[in-house]
């Protein structure tokens, strides 16, 4: 598989996590409580072991002595075992050890008989993660794409994301058919709930700009929640762009291919525009102004190739609040 991939520049130095792996609550988990009441904010890094920009950020904030002024702040290094395998010469191989940790969060999986590094770690972390009032899962992307926040379907999560303003693009979706993401746990996604979970994709893996985006987003969440003042100047807040996925395109054949290179965040003006061929089938835009969410030019059969989204109308944006 890696032979099919182009070389990727690794601008970021992998962080030294050794001072933080013991944790003060669980291995790789640091939690601090303020004297004043407030929300429990959880920042999660390293769901994927090769996406270490978020871990670099949390290690930096731990080193700086970041503490909450209200409520509780928890910083999580989710999969340090996979991260320990990171090799800049083959940077994609340390995504996980046994299976994708962002597809294991369904009860049938967590309560099932299977064993593995990611599953056991998820089982250990679950009670803590589900105690969050606000959870931000820090990620990055392999292929070129504009940064974005993914919320799942709950409008309360979209509302939180829109108030952050960085990155300004916010996309609601239904998740993946191959397994439940952390942000889609029922405690965060059930209608009428109060807890909210966001996933921020800060940019390409291993790029300095990605770290800056993740830092701005996490700092905005801490400030907006009143939990803490992160050691970062207030970021410039962009005008939110809210969208929802209308179709998730899954490759049904090994012959899936886009008709040209597409960048995540690209908007295709006209409905019916040909995007890709999947064997004999044609994949076309279902509506005007179709937003391409994280297209993957090397897609295996059964995996998501791209998500197609529409921007919310002004009255829908107003209803989000």
Secondary structure, 3 states (H helix, E strand, C coil): CHHHCCCCCCCCCCCCCHHHCCCCCECCEEEEECCCCCCEEEEEECCCCCCCHHHHHHHHHHHCCCCCCCCEEEEEECCHHHHCCCCHHHCCCCCCCCCCHHHECCHHHHCCCCCCHHHHHHHHHHHHHCCCCEEEEEEEECCCECCEEECCCCHHHHHHHHHHCCCCEEEECCCECCEECHHHCHHHHCCCCCCEEEEEEEEECCCHHHHHHHHHHHHHHHHHHCCCCCCCCCCCCCCCEEEEEEEEEECCCCCEEECCCCCECCEECCCCCEEEEECCEEEECCCCCEEEECCCCCCCCCCEEEEEEEECCHHHHHHHC
